[in-house]
Amino acid sequence: MIQSLVKKFIPVIGLFLLVNMVVFIFGNSLKEYGFNIGFLIVANAILFILTFLGFYIQTKGVRSTNVNAFIRGIYSSLLLKMFVIVAAIVIYIVWMGGAVDTPSILTSMGIYLVYTFLEVIQLMKIARKKPDA
C-alpha cells in the first residue's frame, strides 16, 4: 500500500521540487518584485506536508467500503488544511508585525490550488480502480 501511495504521490513531489527550484534560481528577481523568499519556501513545505497528510487520509477513505469513511476523510483533510493554513498566516502576520507580503501570500494561494488539483487527480485515479466505485 505504501509503495502505491508513493507512486501516486510522485507528481506532488515533483511540484514541491519545481517550486523550490524556481524560488532558489529566481530568488534575486523575486526579491526585486517584493516577494519574501523565506515565506515562499516555508509555505511550500507546509503545503507539501498538508497535501501528503490529506492524501493519506483521503486514500484510506477511498479504499474503505464504508461511504461514511470516505466523507470523513474528505472533511478531516479539509479541516486539517484549513486550520493549519489559517494558523500559519496568523503566525506570519504576528511575526511580521502586521506588514504582510501580499505577493507571497497570493502566490502561496496559487501553489495551494495546484497542490489540491494534483491531489484530486491522483485520488480520482485511485477511486476509478476501486471495483465498487
C-alpha positions in Angstrom: 0.0 0.0 0.0 2.8 2.4 0.9 4.5 1.9 -2.5 1.3 2.6 -4.4 0.8 5.8 -2.3 4.3 7.0 -3.1 3.8 6.1 -6.7 0.6 8.2 -6.9 2.3 11.0 -5.0 5.2 11.5 -7.4 3.5 14.5 -9.3 3.1 16.3 -5.9 6.8 15.6 -5.1 7.7 17.0 -8.5 5.7 20.1 -7.9 7.4 20.6 -4.5 10.8 20.3 -6.1 9.9 22.5 -9.0 8.6 25.3 -6.8 11.7 25.2 -4.6 14.0 25.2 -7.7 12.1 28.2 -9.1 12.4 30.1 -5.8 16.1 29.3 -5.4 17.0 30.0 -9.1 15.0 33.2 -9.4 15.4 34.3 -5.7 17.0 37.6 -6.5 14.5 38.5 -9.2 11.6 37.6 -6.9 13.1 39.8 -4.1 13.1 42.7 -6.5 9.4 42.2 -7.2 8.7 42.3 -3.4 8.5 38.5 -2.6 9.6 37.1 0.7 11.7 34.1 -0.3 11.7 32.6 3.2 8.0 32.8 3.3 7.6 31.1 -0.1 9.9 28.2 0.9 8.2 27.6 4.3 4.7 27.9 2.7 5.7 25.4 0.0 6.9 23.0 2.7 3.8 23.4 4.8 1.6 22.9 1.7 3.5 19.8 0.7 3.2 18.2 4.2 -0.5 19.1 4.4 -1.1 17.6 0.9 0.7 14.4 1.9 -1.4 14.1 5.1 -4.6 14.9 3.3 -3.8 12.5 0.5 -3.1 9.8 3.1 -6.3 10.4 5.0 -8.4 10.6 1.8 -6.8 7.5 0.3 -7.8 5.5 3.4 -11.4 6.7 2.9 -11.4 5.9 -0.8 -10.2 2.4 -0.2 -12.8 1.8 2.6 -16.0 0.0 1.8 -17.9 2.4 4.1 -19.1 5.6 2.3 -19.1 7.5 5.6 -15.3 6.8 5.9 -14.8 8.5 2.5 -16.8 11.6 3.6 -15.0 11.7 7.0 -11.7 11.6 5.1 -12.6 14.5 2.9 -13.8 16.6 5.8 -10.9 15.7 8.0 -8.4 16.6 5.3 -10.3 19.9 4.6 -10.4 20.9 8.3 -6.7 20.0 8.8 -5.6 22.1 5.9 -7.9 25.0 6.8 -6.8 25.2 10.5 -3.1 24.8 9.8 -3.1 27.4 6.9 -5.0 29.9 9.0 -2.7 29.4 11.9 0.3 29.8 9.7 -1.0 33.0 8.2 -1.8 34.4 11.7 1.7 33.4 12.9 3.2 35.1 9.9 1.2 38.3 10.4 2.1 38.5 14.1 5.8 37.7 13.3 5.9 40.5 10.7 4.2 43.0 12.9 1.2 43.5 10.6 3.4 44.2 7.5 2.4 41.3 5.3 3.8 40.4 1.9 0.8 40.3 -0.3 2.5 38.9 -3.4 4.0 36.0 -1.5 0.6 35.2 0.2 -1.2 35.3 -3.2 1.5 33.1 -4.8 1.2 30.6 -2.0 -2.6 30.5 -2.5 -1.9 29.7 -6.2 0.5 27.0 -5.2 -2.1 25.6 -2.9 -4.6 25.4 -5.7 -2.1 23.4 -7.9 -1.3 21.0 -5.0 -5.1 20.5 -4.5 -5.6 19.9 -8.2 -2.8 17.3 -8.3 -4.2 15.6 -5.2 -7.7 15.4 -6.6 -6.5 13.9 -9.9 -4.5 11.2 -8.1 -7.4 10.4 -5.8 -9.7 10.1 -8.8 -7.3 7.6 -10.3 -7.4 5.5 -7.1 -11.2 5.7 -6.9 -11.5 4.6 -10.6 -9.6 1.4 -9.8 -11.9 0.5 -7.0 -14.3 -2.2 -8.1 -17.4 -0.8 -6.4 -16.8 2.8 -7.3 
